[in-house]
Amino acid sequence: MKASALHGHVDPLTWENAFFTLNSGLLSLDQHEAPLDMASLQAYDLVQVKIPSQQTAELDALSALGFRFVEGEADFVLSTDKGGRPEGIRIARKEHIPALREAASGAFAFSRFRAPWYKEEDSGRFYAQWVENAVLGAFDHQCLIAVNAQGELQGFVSLRELADGSGRIGLLATLPEAQGLGVGQRMIEAAIDWCRARRLTRLHVATQLGNLPALRLYQRCGGVIERTAWWLYR
Protein backbone atom coordinates (compact mmCIF):
# COMPACT_ATOMS: atom_id res chain seq x y z
CA MET A 1 0.00 0.00 0.00
CA LYS A 2 1.40 3.41 -1.01
CA ALA A 3 1.16 6.40 1.32
CA SER A 4 -1.24 8.07 -1.11
CA ALA A 5 -3.63 5.10 -0.75
CA LEU A 6 -4.32 5.85 2.92
CA HIS A 7 -7.79 7.20 3.62
CA GLY A 8 -9.06 8.89 6.77
CA HIS A 9 -9.09 12.11 8.78
CA VAL A 10 -7.38 13.80 11.71
CA ASP A 11 -9.29 15.13 14.73
CA PRO A 12 -7.76 17.50 17.27
CA LEU A 13 -7.12 16.00 20.71
CA THR A 14 -8.78 18.91 22.47
CA TRP A 15 -8.42 17.81 26.11
CA GLU A 16 -4.86 16.55 25.67
CA ASN A 17 -3.86 19.72 23.83
CA ALA A 18 -5.06 21.90 26.68
CA PHE A 19 -3.38 19.66 29.26
CA PHE A 20 -0.02 19.30 27.51
CA THR A 21 -0.03 22.72 25.75
CA LEU A 22 0.61 20.90 22.48
CA ASN A 23 -1.13 21.01 19.11
CA SER A 24 -1.79 17.30 18.51
CA GLY A 25 -4.33 15.26 16.59
CA LEU A 26 -5.53 11.66 16.25
CA LEU A 27 -5.51 10.05 12.81
CA SER A 28 -8.41 7.68 12.11
CA LEU A 29 -7.92 5.44 9.07
CA ASP A 30 -11.02 4.51 7.08
CA GLN A 31 -10.97 3.29 3.47
CA HIS A 32 -14.51 4.66 3.00
CA GLU A 33 -13.29 8.24 3.51
CA ALA A 34 -11.33 10.60 1.27
CA PRO A 35 -7.62 10.02 0.63
CA LEU A 36 -5.38 11.37 3.35
CA ASP A 37 -3.64 14.62 2.40
CA MET A 38 -0.37 15.89 3.82
CA ALA A 39 -1.87 19.24 4.78
CA SER A 40 -4.09 17.58 7.38
CA LEU A 41 -0.98 16.05 8.98
CA GLN A 42 1.16 19.16 8.76
CA ALA A 43 -1.48 21.20 10.59
CA TYR A 44 -0.38 19.54 13.85
CA ASP A 45 2.85 19.45 15.82
CA LEU A 46 2.15 15.81 16.66
CA VAL A 47 -0.21 13.28 15.06
CA GLN A 48 -1.03 9.97 16.78
CA VAL A 49 -2.45 6.86 15.16
CA LYS A 50 -3.32 3.41 16.53
CA ILE A 51 -3.59 0.55 14.06
CA PRO A 52 -4.25 -3.20 14.47
CA SER A 53 -0.91 -5.02 14.41
CA GLN A 54 -1.92 -7.22 11.46
CA GLN A 55 -2.31 -4.18 9.17
CA THR A 56 1.28 -4.28 7.93
CA ALA A 57 0.53 -2.48 4.65
CA GLU A 58 -0.87 0.49 6.54
CA LEU A 59 2.13 0.37 8.88
CA ASP A 60 4.51 0.62 5.91
CA ALA A 61 2.51 3.47 4.38
CA LEU A 62 2.47 5.40 7.65
CA SER A 63 6.22 4.90 8.03
CA ALA A 64 6.67 6.43 4.59
CA LEU A 65 4.77 9.49 5.84
CA GLY A 66 7.18 9.92 8.74
CA PHE A 67 5.29 8.08 11.49
CA ARG A 68 7.47 6.37 14.11
CA PHE A 69 6.68 3.37 16.28
CA VAL A 70 5.98 4.31 19.92
CA GLU A 71 4.65 1.17 21.60
CA GLY A 72 2.62 -2.00 21.15
CA GLU A 73 -0.59 -2.67 23.03
CA ALA A 74 -2.49 -5.84 23.96
CA ASP A 75 -6.21 -5.73 24.77
CA PHE A 76 -7.49 -8.48 27.08
CA VAL A 77 -11.04 -9.56 27.89
CA LEU A 78 -12.01 -11.35 31.12
CA SER A 79 -15.26 -13.07 32.00
CA THR A 80 -17.22 -11.72 34.99
CA ASP A 81 -19.37 -14.80 35.67
CA LYS A 82 -17.17 -16.19 38.46
CA GLY A 83 -15.36 -14.86 41.50
CA GLY A 84 -15.98 -13.40 44.89
CA ARG A 85 -15.45 -10.17 46.77
CA PRO A 86 -11.80 -9.85 47.87
CA GLU A 87 -10.83 -8.39 51.22
CA GLY A 88 -8.99 -5.11 51.69
CA ILE A 89 -10.74 -3.27 48.84
CA ARG A 90 -12.32 0.13 49.34
CA ILE A 91 -13.83 2.88 47.20
CA ALA A 92 -11.33 5.71 46.80
CA ARG A 93 -12.46 9.01 48.32
CA LYS A 94 -11.28 12.60 47.95
CA GLU A 95 -8.95 12.25 50.91
CA HIS A 96 -7.05 9.52 49.01
CA ILE A 97 -6.31 11.74 46.01
CA PRO A 98 -2.89 13.09 47.10
CA ALA A 99 -1.49 9.60 47.75
CA LEU A 100 -3.04 8.25 44.54
CA ARG A 101 -1.63 11.10 42.45
CA GLU A 102 1.84 10.43 43.81
CA ALA A 103 1.52 6.69 43.16
CA ALA A 104 0.19 7.15 39.60
CA SER A 105 2.87 9.67 38.63
CA GLY A 106 5.55 7.11 39.48
CA ALA A 107 3.80 4.00 38.17
CA PHE A 108 3.19 5.32 34.64
CA ALA A 109 6.28 7.48 34.09
CA PHE A 110 7.29 5.58 30.91
CA SER A 111 4.03 5.50 28.96
CA ARG A 112 3.51 6.64 25.37
CA PHE A 113 3.33 10.22 26.71
CA ARG A 114 7.08 10.16 27.26
CA ALA A 115 9.97 12.12 25.79
CA PRO A 116 10.91 12.98 23.06
CA TRP A 117 7.29 13.56 22.04
CA TYR A 118 6.28 15.05 25.38
CA LYS A 119 8.11 16.75 28.23
CA GLU A 120 9.91 14.56 30.76
CA GLU A 121 7.33 15.13 33.50
CA ASP A 122 4.23 14.95 31.28
CA SER A 123 3.52 11.22 31.54
CA GLY A 124 3.47 11.17 35.33
CA ARG A 125 1.43 14.37 35.43
CA PHE A 126 -1.11 12.96 32.96
CA TYR A 127 -1.75 9.75 34.92
CA ALA A 128 -1.86 11.63 38.23
CA GLN A 129 -4.70 13.68 36.76
CA TRP A 130 -6.36 10.54 35.36
CA VAL A 131 -6.53 8.84 38.76
CA GLU A 132 -7.84 12.01 40.40
CA ASN A 133 -10.56 12.25 37.75
CA ALA A 134 -11.45 8.60 38.40
CA VAL A 135 -11.92 9.25 42.11
CA LEU A 136 -14.22 12.16 41.20
CA GLY A 137 -16.15 10.03 38.68
CA ALA A 138 -14.93 11.95 35.63
CA PHE A 139 -14.06 9.81 32.57
CA ASP A 140 -13.59 6.59 34.55
CA HIS A 141 -16.59 6.08 36.80
CA GLN A 142 -14.88 4.85 39.97
CA CYS A 143 -11.53 4.14 41.56
CA LEU A 144 -11.00 1.25 43.99
CA ILE A 145 -8.01 0.96 46.30
CA ALA A 146 -6.33 -2.06 47.88
CA VAL A 147 -5.16 -1.65 51.47
CA ASN A 148 -3.33 -3.86 53.96
CA ALA A 149 -4.50 -4.83 57.45
CA GLN A 150 -3.31 -1.46 58.77
CA GLY A 151 -5.30 0.44 56.12
CA GLU A 152 -2.20 1.48 54.19
CA LEU A 153 -2.48 1.96 50.42
CA GLN A 154 -1.14 -0.96 48.37
CA GLY A 155 -2.59 -0.32 44.92
CA PHE A 156 -5.48 1.06 42.89
CA VAL A 157 -7.68 0.31 39.89
CA SER A 158 -9.98 2.67 37.97
CA LEU A 159 -13.09 1.38 36.18
CA ARG A 160 -15.49 2.54 33.53
CA GLU A 161 -18.86 1.15 32.43
CA LEU A 162 -19.21 0.94 28.64
CA ALA A 163 -22.34 1.32 26.54
CA ASP A 164 -22.05 -2.24 25.18
CA GLY A 165 -22.67 -3.80 28.60
CA SER A 166 -19.04 -4.39 29.51
CA GLY A 167 -16.53 -2.72 31.81
CA ARG A 168 -13.01 -1.44 31.23
CA ILE A 169 -10.04 -0.99 33.52
CA GLY A 170 -8.45 2.40 32.95
CA LEU A 171 -5.52 2.30 35.36
CA LEU A 172 -4.16 -0.48 37.55
CA ALA A 173 -1.02 -0.23 39.64
CA THR A 174 0.57 -1.82 42.68
CA LEU A 175 2.79 0.33 44.86
CA PRO A 176 6.48 -0.75 44.83
CA GLU A 177 6.49 -1.76 48.50
CA ALA A 178 3.48 -4.05 47.92
CA GLN A 179 4.88 -5.92 44.92
CA GLY A 180 4.77 -9.71 45.17
CA LEU A 181 1.91 -9.79 47.70
CA GLY A 182 -0.89 -10.67 45.27
CA VAL A 183 -2.26 -7.12 45.23
CA GLY A 184 -2.68 -7.07 41.45
CA GLN A 185 -4.79 -10.23 41.49
CA ARG A 186 -6.93 -8.83 44.32
CA MET A 187 -7.60 -5.71 42.27
CA ILE A 188 -8.56 -7.77 39.21
CA GLU A 189 -10.95 -9.76 41.41
CA ALA A 190 -12.36 -6.51 42.76
CA ALA A 191 -12.80 -5.17 39.22
CA ILE A 192 -14.65 -8.35 38.21
CA ASP A 193 -16.86 -8.06 41.30
CA TRP A 194 -17.55 -4.39 40.43
CA CYS A 195 -18.65 -5.47 36.94
CA ARG A 196 -20.79 -8.32 38.20
CA ALA A 197 -22.62 -6.01 40.62
CA ARG A 198 -23.55 -3.88 37.60
CA ARG A 199 -24.45 -6.91 35.44
CA LEU A 200 -21.59 -6.21 33.05
CA THR A 201 -20.71 -9.44 31.26
CA ARG A 202 -17.10 -8.72 30.26
CA LEU A 203 -14.12 -6.79 31.58
CA HIS A 204 -11.57 -5.27 29.19
CA VAL A 205 -8.07 -4.10 29.99
CA ALA A 206 -5.19 -2.95 27.78
CA THR A 207 -1.49 -2.91 28.55
CA GLN A 208 1.82 -2.32 26.82
CA LEU A 209 3.26 -5.37 25.06
CA GLY A 210 6.50 -4.69 26.89
CA ASN A 211 4.84 -4.81 30.32
CA LEU A 212 5.50 -8.48 31.04
CA PRO A 213 4.27 -8.44 34.68
CA ALA A 214 0.90 -7.06 33.55
CA LEU A 215 0.63 -9.55 30.67
CA ARG A 216 1.30 -12.42 33.07
CA LEU A 217 -1.19 -11.06 35.62
CA TYR A 218 -4.06 -10.79 33.15
CA GLN A 219 -3.38 -14.24 31.73
CA ARG A 220 -3.17 -15.72 35.23
CA CYS A 221 -6.57 -14.18 36.02
CA GLY A 222 -8.13 -15.80 32.95
CA GLY A 223 -7.72 -12.95 30.49
CA VAL A 224 -7.69 -13.71 26.76
CA ILE A 225 -6.02 -11.40 24.24
CA GLU A 226 -8.66 -9.98 21.88
CA ARG A 227 -6.36 -7.85 19.75
CA THR A 228 -2.95 -6.23 19.55
CA ALA A 229 -2.16 -2.83 18.08
CA TRP A 230 0.65 -0.38 17.37
CA TRP A 231 0.80 3.27 18.43
CA LEU A 232 2.69 5.49 15.95
CA TYR A 233 3.50 9.21 16.14
CA ARG A 234 4.44 11.74 13.48
C-alpha positions as CSV (number, residue, x, y, z in Angstrom):
1,M,0.0,0.0,0.0
2,K,1.4,3.4,-1.0
3,A,1.2,6.4,1.3
4,S,-1.2,8.1,-1.1
5,A,-3.6,5.1,-0.8
6,L,-4.3,5.8,2.9
7,H,-7.8,7.2,3.6
8,G,-9.1,8.9,6.8
9,H,-9.1,12.1,8.8
10,V,-7.4,13.8,11.7
11,D,-9.3,15.1,14.7
12,P,-7.8,17.5,17.3
13,L,-7.1,16.0,20.7
14,T,-8.8,18.9,22.5
15,W,-8.4,17.8,26.1
16,E,-4.9,16.5,25.7
17,N,-3.9,19.7,23.8
18,A,-5.1,21.9,26.7
19,F,-3.4,19.7,29.3
20,F,0.0,19.3,27.5
21,T,0.0,22.7,25.7
22,L,0.6,20.9,22.5
23,N,-1.1,21.0,19.1
24,S,-1.8,17.3,18.5
25,G,-4.3,15.3,16.6
26,L,-5.5,11.7,16.2
27,L,-5.5,10.1,12.8
28,S,-8.4,7.7,12.1
29,L,-7.9,5.4,9.1
30,D,-11.0,4.5,7.1
31,Q,-11.0,3.3,3.5
32,H,-14.5,4.7,3.0
33,E,-13.3,8.2,3.5
34,A,-11.3,10.6,1.3
35,P,-7.6,10.0,0.6
36,L,-5.4,11.4,3.4
37,D,-3.6,14.6,2.4
38,M,-0.4,15.9,3.8
39,A,-1.9,19.2,4.8
40,S,-4.1,17.6,7.4
41,L,-1.0,16.1,9.0
42,Q,1.2,19.2,8.8
43,A,-1.5,21.2,10.6
44,Y,-0.4,19.5,13.8
45,D,2.9,19.5,15.8
46,L,2.2,15.8,16.7
47,V,-0.2,13.3,15.1
48,Q,-1.0,10.0,16.8
49,V,-2.5,6.9,15.2
50,K,-3.3,3.4,16.5
51,I,-3.6,0.5,14.1
52,P,-4.3,-3.2,14.5
53,S,-0.9,-5.0,14.4
54,Q,-1.9,-7.2,11.5
55,Q,-2.3,-4.2,9.2
56,T,1.3,-4.3,7.9
57,A,0.5,-2.5,4.6
58,E,-0.9,0.5,6.5
59,L,2.1,0.4,8.9
60,D,4.5,0.6,5.9
61,A,2.5,3.5,4.4
62,L,2.5,5.4,7.7
63,S,6.2,4.9,8.0
64,A,6.7,6.4,4.6
65,L,4.8,9.5,5.8
66,G,7.2,9.9,8.7
67,F,5.3,8.1,11.5
68,R,7.5,6.4,14.1
69,F,6.7,3.4,16.3
70,V,6.0,4.3,19.9
71,E,4.6,1.2,21.6
72,G,2.6,-2.0,21.1
73,E,-0.6,-2.7,23.0
74,A,-2.5,-5.8,24.0
75,D,-6.2,-5.7,24.8
76,F,-7.5,-8.5,27.1
77,V,-11.0,-9.6,27.9
78,L,-12.0,-11.4,31.1
79,S,-15.3,-13.1,32.0
80,T,-17.2,-11.7,35.0
81,D,-19.4,-14.8,35.7
82,K,-17.2,-16.2,38.5
83,G,-15.4,-14.9,41.5
84,G,-16.0,-13.4,44.9
85,R,-15.4,-10.2,46.8
86,P,-11.8,-9.9,47.9
87,E,-10.8,-8.4,51.2
88,G,-9.0,-5.1,51.7
89,I,-10.7,-3.3,48.8
90,R,-12.3,0.1,49.3
91,I,-13.8,2.9,47.2
92,A,-11.3,5.7,46.8
93,R,-12.5,9.0,48.3
94,K,-11.3,12.6,47.9
95,E,-8.9,12.2,50.9
96,H,-7.0,9.5,49.0
97,I,-6.3,11.7,46.0
98,P,-2.9,13.1,47.1
99,A,-1.5,9.6,47.8
100,L,-3.0,8.3,44.5
101,R,-1.6,11.1,42.4
102,E,1.8,10.4,43.8
103,A,1.5,6.7,43.2
104,A,0.2,7.2,39.6
105,S,2.9,9.7,38.6
106,G,5.5,7.1,39.5
107,A,3.8,4.0,38.2
108,F,3.2,5.3,34.6
109,A,6.3,7.5,34.1
110,F,7.3,5.6,30.9
111,S,4.0,5.5,29.0
112,R,3.5,6.6,25.4
113,F,3.3,10.2,26.7
114,R,7.1,10.2,27.3
115,A,10.0,12.1,25.8
116,P,10.9,13.0,23.1
117,W,7.3,13.6,22.0
118,Y,6.3,15.1,25.4
119,K,8.1,16.7,28.2
120,E,9.9,14.6,30.8
121,E,7.3,15.1,33.5
122,D,4.2,15.0,31.3
123,S,3.5,11.2,31.5
124,G,3.5,11.2,35.3
125,R,1.4,14.4,35.4
126,F,-1.1,13.0,33.0
127,Y,-1.7,9.7,34.9
128,A,-1.9,11.6,38.2
129,Q,-4.7,13.7,36.8
130,W,-6.4,10.5,35.4
131,V,-6.5,8.8,38.8
132,E,-7.8,12.0,40.4
133,N,-10.6,12.3,37.8
134,A,-11.5,8.6,38.4
135,V,-11.9,9.3,42.1
136,L,-14.2,12.2,41.2
137,G,-16.1,10.0,38.7
138,A,-14.9,12.0,35.6
139,F,-14.1,9.8,32.6
140,D,-13.6,6.6,34.5
141,H,-16.6,6.1,36.8
142,Q,-14.9,4.9,40.0
143,C,-11.5,4.1,41.6
144,L,-11.0,1.3,44.0
145,I,-8.0,1.0,46.3
146,A,-6.3,-2.1,47.9
147,V,-5.2,-1.6,51.5
148,N,-3.3,-3.9,54.0
149,A,-4.5,-4.8,57.5
150,Q,-3.3,-1.5,58.8
151,G,-5.3,0.4,56.1
152,E,-2.2,1.5,54.2
153,L,-2.5,2.0,50.4
154,Q,-1.1,-1.0,48.4
155,G,-2.6,-0.3,44.9
156,F,-5.5,1.1,42.9
157,V,-7.7,0.3,39.9
158,S,-10.0,2.7,38.0
159,L,-13.1,1.4,36.2
160,R,-15.5,2.5,33.5
161,E,-18.9,1.2,32.4
162,L,-19.2,0.9,28.6
163,A,-22.3,1.3,26.5
164,D,-22.1,-2.2,25.2
165,G,-22.7,-3.8,28.6
166,S,-19.0,-4.4,29.5
167,G,-16.5,-2.7,31.8
168,R,-13.0,-1.4,31.2
169,I,-10.0,-1.0,33.5
170,G,-8.5,2.4,33.0
171,L,-5.5,2.3,35.4
172,L,-4.2,-0.5,37.5
173,A,-1.0,-0.2,39.6
174,T,0.6,-1.8,42.7
175,L,2.8,0.3,44.9
176,P,6.5,-0.7,44.8
177,E,6.5,-1.8,48.5
178,A,3.5,-4.1,47.9
179,Q,4.9,-5.9,44.9
180,G,4.8,-9.7,45.2
181,L,1.9,-9.8,47.7
182,G,-0.9,-10.7,45.3
183,V,-2.3,-7.1,45.2
184,G,-2.7,-7.1,41.4
185,Q,-4.8,-10.2,41.5
186,R,-6.9,-8.8,44.3
187,M,-7.6,-5.7,42.3
188,I,-8.6,-7.8,39.2
189,E,-10.9,-9.8,41.4
190,A,-12.4,-6.5,42.8
191,A,-12.8,-5.2,39.2
192,I,-14.7,-8.3,38.2
193,D,-16.9,-8.1,41.3
194,W,-17.5,-4.4,40.4
195,C,-18.7,-5.5,36.9
196,R,-20.8,-8.3,38.2
197,A,-22.6,-6.0,40.6
198,R,-23.5,-3.9,37.6
199,R,-24.5,-6.9,35.4
200,L,-21.6,-6.2,33.1
201,T,-20.7,-9.4,31.3
202,R,-17.1,-8.7,30.3
203,L,-14.1,-6.8,31.6
204,H,-11.6,-5.3,29.2
205,V,-8.1,-4.1,30.0
206,A,-5.2,-3.0,27.8
207,T,-1.5,-2.9,28.5
208,Q,1.8,-2.3,26.8
209,L,3.3,-5.4,25.1
210,G,6.5,-4.7,26.9
211,N,4.8,-4.8,30.3
212,L,5.5,-8.5,31.0
213,P,4.3,-8.4,34.7
214,A,0.9,-7.1,33.6
215,L,0.6,-9.5,30.7
216,R,1.3,-12.4,33.1
217,L,-1.2,-11.1,35.6
218,Y,-4.1,-10.8,33.1
219,Q,-3.4,-14.2,31.7
220,R,-3.2,-15.7,35.2
221,C,-6.6,-14.2,36.0
222,G,-8.1,-15.8,33.0
223,G,-7.7,-13.0,30.5
224,V,-7.7,-13.7,26.8
225,I,-6.0,-11.4,24.2
226,E,-8.7,-10.0,21.9
227,R,-6.4,-7.9,19.8
228,T,-3.0,-6.2,19.6
229,A,-2.2,-2.8,18.1
230,W,0.6,-0.4,17.4
231,W,0.8,3.3,18.4
232,L,2.7,5.5,15.9
233,Y,3.5,9.2,16.1
234,R,4.4,11.7,13.5
